[in-house]
Amino acid sequence: MRLFVFSLLAVRLAAAEDPLPGTVLDQTPVPKRDDFNPDRTPLRPADYPYWQDSVNRDRVFDFYAKEALAYLNAELLPGVLPAYPGLDGGKQGHWGNQNDAVTWNDGRWAASNHGHLFSGVLRSENLAVAKGVWVREGNLNGCFDPTSLCFRVKWKGEFLKLSAHRHGFNGAAEINGEPFTTVPARKLGVGDVYHGFYRQGDKVIFSYAIGGKEYTETLGEGRKQRDGVELARGGATRWPGWIETTGRVGSGDDFAVDTLVLPTSNPYGTLFFVSGFDFLPDGSIALCTMTGEVWLVRGVDATLEKLRWKRFATGLHQPLGLKVINGDILVMGRDQVTRLVDLNGDDEADFYECLTNIQSTSIGSHDYIVGLDVDPSGRLLTASANQGIIRITPPLGVEVLGTGLRNPNGIAVSPDGRFIVSQGQEGNTTPASMLLQVDTAEKGPTPYFGYSGPRTDRTTTPPLLLLPRGVDNSCGGGVFLSERSWPELRGNGNLIHLSYGAGSAFLVTREQVDGVWQGAATLITGGFESGAQHARFNPRDGQLYVSGMTGWGTYTPADGCLQRVRRVGRTPLPVAHEVRADGILLHFDQPIDTVAAGDARKHFAQAWNYRYGPSYGSPEFSISQPDVIGHDAWPVKSTKLLNEGRSIFLEIPSIVLANQVHLHVAIGKNRFRDVFLTINALGKPYLSTSTASSIHLTHPKTVTPVDMKTASVKWESELCGLPFRTITLRAATGLQYEQRELRAVAGEYLALVFENPDDMPHNWVLTETGAADAVAKLADLMIAQPDAFARHYVPESTDILCHSRLMLPHTRTTLYFNAPTKPGRYPYLCTFPGHTQIMRGVLVVEPAGAR
């Protein structure tokens, strides 16, 4: 029996013949959110060493476990249990106490010395280069386009400008001078190949072939025939010496987290937003940063007492993945896969070879390519929202293995290369954080995971696992276990999943039922200093290493981190699970306490669904009462211990398919494991006496569609007075309006043509003078409301004078309205989630007769 449930299902809980402890009474009132308001302190503070840091000042830890404990022994339960209230208690908007105006506004990278080399998107009024390589020689600057094999623009003056918005990671660089020459893009022909560039001192030497003939080109000297002998010598050392730090060895009852202390005090001003890493054959580490650098790390031993760091490369394009293959360092940038080659043995890269730049890169503001791994055949694997999960055979081969992922943040590849797991980040048409799995052994259509909405030409593949916001508000990457990496926890293909938002790691178990995959996750640590993103097992010590970085939406205190996780205790962990038609069977790596586990009253189960639709994320909806926000309690009728205490079956008569199930499982005296599952399919009943077959007779066979209609916008159909004047406003990439100032005369009749050529949705909301911040706050508070999309993400407010509908990418509309009669400056903004603080402009209203 199976069904992909991504919307609300009208399923009634089956009643047992005799009332169970914790019987659910449908007639009891639905509790208000404030009826359950737990203390924010973690149940086990040692699991969250940074819980008292400022970034966590309002965070409610262990909400679901506290809910289970609160209702565990209740004789009568309300018909629906309280849902998670939202980040930081749910009273400060969708992103809690974090925002674009303060938390994520960081100009340090913009103020840094970018040297003579920078890679990034170039976007100006008449020019766009998606894979630009920016170079500087003296007072001369230029941007080389590898896809055209020429400098597209040159200018004199300063080098470049970056925004402080979201640390500078969410927009294009700008020319900081006056261009004196521009060249149109050219299409490459037969024999045209970009090889990469060499670095010799402050000079960047591009290498390429045109029509089969080899050339080099520099900014100052132009193009000439290639001199391979000179280039092969390598350049002089640019960053001599190694920097030493002393790591910190952690402790813990179960897992210990050690910290490889980053050299944040360094001569170059490097900001360590660590965005990928891997191990070299000699045991050292190569890591990359979001700001385009690669560093080497030596001295990685048990004590971490003498770590040595050296700058190896700079000027890469937002690298978000690094893989060592046959001793070579490969870096996944937004523009290409770069192989960094040290030609003269001075521990610095001399040749930045373009292994492939076949992946798609847009000039948009949120187009990241994350993760880099390899399958047993040597093919490269990565993920992006633009293309999905892709497999690359350099230089020009690319296969799309899965689509419909919203902003994936890494990949995990099984040792045999069969399974690839990536993520979908909560947002529009992505109701919650989710793990998405591609099985390369399966034949048939390319999996589509649902981002951008239902499609008529393909079915939506269910997620392997969904995770609630209170556990993982933003996914990171992961790594599969192997026979050499924590083999006792390997199970049948288990993996580690990272939460970027919570700075946590989970052990994920998987099972296949009736051809459908589903997963379960158990926390192993919440102890990362920064947003956990990439994970690898060290082939030398067998331990888990994790890198992380901040950006936006993470409850971690540091710019970046590189940390090691060791298992030091032996508290039982689930290493396999089986969902049956009458309950759930959990298998542990070692025996659990039979006294605690054998008492059904010590265990708690609750479940809920999400709504799959155009709204930004989804509340947690009751399964039995589909229009009610909240959780269904599933009473545990009995338990059965098996396999000498290593397995336990929880009999749950109420079990049905569910987007989210939370099990609070007793494994010892005052010790529990909280397991989060997604049930896409039900296996055969475990108990021979089970009546489960009758419980599901009324289970729907189809998914209830979510209403996609939106409210009408009166300004699109009600004409203002005549004659009107037409003005144009266009959305631009980088969360901006192209026209940041519009002008009108008081009371003037206007027809505003609003165009959205961007790849993201936008709207336009005109407010009273001085009211933009108040409207932005109201918009942030409404994000997860079920009707937010239908209302175009425009809140109810008397401060709003006029607004557009939510404009999907590449659409346009016309709004007819009268300019305010009182002269002044009237702000306008986009109230789509995440845009309110940065995407703004002003309508300047002049006195009548001013023109």
C-alpha positions, 0 to 999 in steps of 0.5 A: 500500500503506498501513496505520495502524500504532499497535501492534506489527506482526509484520514480518520484515526482508527479507534482501538476496541479498548481505549489506550493510554493517551486516547485521542478525543476528537471532540476536545478543542484544538489547543492554541499555539500559546497553550504549549510554550516550552522553555527554550533551554535544550533538554541536553545542553551538552548536545548544543554547545553554542545554545547560549550564543547570541544567535540562539538567544530566542531559539526554542530547542528540542520542541518536538521532544518537549512536546512528547514529554508534555503529553506522554502520560496524559490520560486524554489528549486533545484532538490535535496537538500544537504545531511548531510555532516557528523560528524563535518562537514564531513571533518575529517573522518567518526567519525569526530574529534574523534579517537582511537589514542587520544580521546578514548585512556584512561588508567585510568581503566588499572592503577586502583587498581583492588583489589582481584576480577575481572571478564572478558574474559581471552585470551592467546596464549593457553587458552581462558575463556569467563566467567572468574572470576579472584581472588587474594590471596597475591601473588597467582592469578587464573582465575575460569571458572564457565562453567567448575567449576574449576580454569583454570589457576593459576599464581604468580606475579602481577594480570592482565593487561588491554589495554588503547584502548577504555578505556579498554572496547574493549579487554580481560584482560591479565595475568600479571605473569607466569602461573604455572598450567593450566587445560583444560575445562571440560563439565558439567554433570548431577548435575553440577551447578554453584551457584556463590561466597561469599566474606569474607574479601579479600577471594572469595569463589566459591559455586557449585555442582558436581554430586549433591554434594555441594562444595566450593572452594578458590584459596588458600585452594582448594575444600571442602564440603560446610559449609552453616552456615558459609557462611550465616553470610556474610562478614565483611564490606569492604567499610564503610561510605557513600559519600555525593554530592549535585545535581543540579536542572536544568531549561528550557522552556519545559523540565528541566534536573537535575543532580545527581552529581556522587561521582567521588572523592572517596577513591576507585578510582571508575570511574563512567562509569554508565551502568545501574540503577533501583529504590529500594522499599525505593526510593533509586537507585542502579546503576552499572558501566562498570568497574564492580561496583554497588553503592547505592544512597539515598536522591533522592528527589525534591531538590537533596541537600543531595545525599548519595552514597555507594559502594555495589559490585565490580568485575562484568563482564562489567555490562550493565544492572540492574533491581530490582525485588522484592527488589533484585538487578539483574545485567546483565553482559557479563557472567551472570545475577547476583543477589546481596545478602546482608546477614548481612544488612551492605549495601554490597553484600556478595553473588554474585549469578549466577541466570543464565549464559545461554546467549552466550558470546564469547572471541571477543572484541565487544560482549556486552550484554546490558539492563535488563528488565522483562515482566509481567511473570517474564521472563528476557529480554536483547539484544546482537549482538551475539544472538539478542533480547532474553527472559530468564527463569532462570536458563536454558530457553532462547528464541530468539525473534529477530536476525540481530541487529548490536550492540544493546545498550539497550531495552525498554519493553512495560508495557504489555510485548508485544512490545520490542524495541532495536536498530541497530547501523550504520555500515556494512549492517546497513545504519543508526541508527535504532529502531527495534521492536518485537511484541511478539503477532505475530506468525510466523518466528523470525524477522530478522532485516538485520545485516549480509546482506540479507538471502535466508531463511527469509525476512528482517523485516523493522525497526520501525524507522531510524534516520539520523546521524545528529540527532542520530549517535549512539543509546542508549536504551529507556523506554515506557511511562505508565499511571503513567509516563508522561501520557499526552505524552503516546499516544497509546504506545509511548516510549522514545528513547535515543541517546548515540551519541548525548546525547539526548532523543526523544519521539517516536510515533508508528503506524501500517498500513496494518500490518506494524509498523512505527515510528516518533521521536521528540527531547525533550532534548539534555542535557545529560552529557554523552552518554545516554544509559538507562532510567527508570521512577521513580515510586515515582515522575513519572519523567524520569531518565537517565544514561549514559557513554562514550565509543566511538562516543559520543558528551558528555563531562563526563565519566558517568551521572545519570540525571532526566528529568522533564517536566516544560513547555507546548510546544505542542508535537506530541503524535501520527502520521498517514501516509496517501497516501496524507500526514501526520496527527500529533496529539499533546498533546495540541493545537498548534497556529492556525495562524502559523500552518494554513499557509502551507508555514510555514511547510517544508518536505524533504525525502531521502533513505539509501542504504542497503548493505555491506558498513559501513553506508550509505549516504542520497540518493534522492528518485527521483534520486536514484544515487544522494546523497541528499534530495527530497523536498516535498512541503506542498500543504495545511494544515487542523487543527482538534480537536480544534487545537490539530491535523494538517494534512499536505497535501503532494502530493509527499509523497511516501514510504521513509526510512527517512522523516523530517518534520519542523512543525510550532506550534507557532510564531517562534516555530517549532517541527522537526519530523523524520519519517520512512514510511514503509506503506501508509494509506488511503488518508485523503482528499476526493478530494485527487488524491493520488491513481494515484500518486503511480501507478509507485511505484516499488513492489520490493526492488532493490538489492544492488550490493554486488560485490567487486574489484579483488585483483591482489596479489591473482592471480598474482604470484611473482617470484619463489621460494617464501617463505610462511609466515602466518598472523592471525587476533586475537580478540581485533582488533589485528594481532596475528603476530605484526611483520613479517620479510623479506629480501629486494626483497624477493618473499613472499606468505602471507597466511592471515587468519581471525578466528575472528568474525569481518571482517579485511583486511591487507594493507602494506604501505611505511615506515612512511605512516600508519597514512596518509593511515589510515586518507584516509581510515576513509574519504572513509568509507561512500562512496557508493563503499567503501565495493567494494574497500575493504575499501582500499583508493587510495594512492601511499603509499600502496604497497600491500593489501588483500581483506576484509576478512569476518569472518573465511576465508583465502586468499594468497597474492603473492608479492615482499618484498620492495627492500629498507631495513626498517620498513614497517607498515601494518594495517587493514583499516576496519572502526574503526580498523585503529588506533589499528590494526597494525604491521610492516614488517621488511625488512632486507638487502639482504644477511642478512640471 
